[in-house]
């Protein structure tokens, strides 16, 4: 009987030792998994934030580009150009010249 109790004690000691190791490694594994999860979550969050900032910048630049196109279209109209030339540059509007071509009657038939 003495030998059985010693074997039971040794097996109890070894099984509790293995259970302790399993608990220790599972705790360490859980902590490492949590740290890895938080690190990945932080990286994804930073990536999403940078994409949102880039989208906002792109929208702002597109808005500025549209405003500049509208301003160019407004300034390129002939009445605006004429008004600015007369008011700001003190230019006068040229009087259109007419050109008259006189042809003889007999040369007209050759055409």
C-alpha positions as CSV (number, residue, x, y, z in Angstrom):
1,X,0.0,0.0,0.0
2,X,2.8,2.3,0.6
3,X,4.0,2.1,-2.9
4,X,0.6,3.0,-4.3
5,X,0.2,6.1,-2.2
6,X,3.7,7.2,-3.3
7,X,2.7,6.7,-6.9
8,X,-0.6,8.5,-6.3
9,X,1.3,11.4,-4.7
10,X,3.8,11.6,-7.5
11,X,1.1,11.5,-10.1
12,X,-0.9,14.1,-8.2
13,X,2.2,16.3,-8.0
14,X,3.0,15.8,-11.6
15,X,-0.6,16.4,-12.7
16,X,-0.9,19.6,-10.6
17,X,2.5,20.7,-12.1
18,X,1.2,20.1,-15.6
19,X,-2.1,21.9,-14.8
20,X,0.0,24.8,-13.4
21,X,2.0,24.9,-16.6
22,X,-1.1,24.8,-18.7
23,X,-2.6,27.6,-16.7
24,X,0.6,29.7,-16.9
25,X,1.0,29.2,-20.7
26,X,-2.7,29.8,-21.4
27,X,-2.6,33.1,-19.3
28,X,0.6,34.2,-21.2
29,X,-1.0,33.2,-24.5
30,X,-4.2,35.2,-23.6
31,X,-2.2,38.3,-22.7
32,X,-0.1,38.0,-25.9
33,X,-3.3,37.5,-28.0
34,X,-4.9,40.6,-26.4
35,X,-1.8,42.7,-27.0
36,X,-1.6,41.5,-30.6
37,X,-5.4,42.3,-31.1
38,X,-5.0,45.8,-29.7
39,X,-1.9,46.5,-31.9
40,X,-3.7,45.3,-35.0
41,X,-6.8,47.3,-34.0
42,X,-4.7,50.5,-33.5
43,X,-3.0,50.0,-36.9
44,X,-6.4,49.6,-38.7
45,X,-7.8,52.6,-36.9
46,X,-4.8,54.8,-37.9
47,X,-5.1,53.6,-41.5
48,X,-8.8,54.4,-41.6
49,X,-8.1,57.9,-40.1
50,X,-5.5,58.6,-42.7
51,X,-7.8,57.5,-45.5
52,X,-10.5,59.8,-44.2
53,X,-8.1,62.7,-44.0
54,X,-7.0,62.1,-47.6
55,X,-10.6,61.9,-48.7
56,X,-11.3,65.2,-47.0
57,X,-8.3,66.8,-48.6
58,X,-9.3,65.5,-52.0
59,X,-12.8,66.9,-51.6
60,X,-11.4,70.3,-50.6
61,X,-9.0,70.4,-53.6
62,X,-11.8,69.4,-55.9
63,X,-14.0,72.2,-54.5
64,X,-11.2,74.7,-55.0
65,X,-10.6,73.4,-58.6
66,X,-14.4,73.9,-59.3
67,X,-14.3,77.4,-57.9
68,X,-11.3,78.3,-60.1
69,X,-12.9,76.8,-63.2
70,X,-16.0,78.9,-62.5
71,X,-13.9,82.0,-62.0
72,X,-12.0,81.4,-65.3
73,X,-15.3,80.8,-67.1
74,X,-16.7,84.0,-65.7
75,X,-13.6,86.0,-66.5
76,X,-13.3,84.7,-70.1
77,X,-16.7,86.0,-71.2
78,X,-16.4,88.8,-73.8
79,X,-18.5,91.3,-71.9
80,X,-16.4,90.9,-68.8
81,X,-13.2,91.2,-70.8
82,X,-14.5,94.3,-72.5
83,X,-15.6,95.9,-69.2
84,X,-12.3,95.2,-67.5
85,X,-10.3,96.5,-70.5
86,X,-12.2,99.8,-70.5
87,X,-12.4,100.3,-66.8
88,X,-9.2,99.0,-65.4
89,X,-6.7,99.3,-68.3
90,X,-8.3,102.5,-69.8
91,X,-8.5,100.9,-73.3
92,X,-10.9,102.1,-75.8
93,X,-13.0,99.9,-78.0
94,X,-11.9,100.0,-81.6
95,X,-14.4,101.2,-84.2
96,X,-14.8,98.4,-86.7
97,X,-13.6,99.2,-90.2
98,X,-15.4,98.3,-93.3
99,X,-13.6,97.2,-96.4
100,X,-15.2,97.7,-99.7
101,X,-13.9,95.9,-102.8
102,X,-14.8,97.3,-106.2
103,X,-14.9,94.9,-109.1
104,X,-15.4,95.6,-112.7
105,X,-18.4,94.1,-114.4
106,X,-16.5,92.0,-117.0
107,X,-14.1,90.5,-114.4
108,X,-17.1,89.4,-112.4
109,X,-18.1,86.9,-115.1
110,X,-14.7,85.1,-114.9
111,X,-15.3,84.1,-111.4
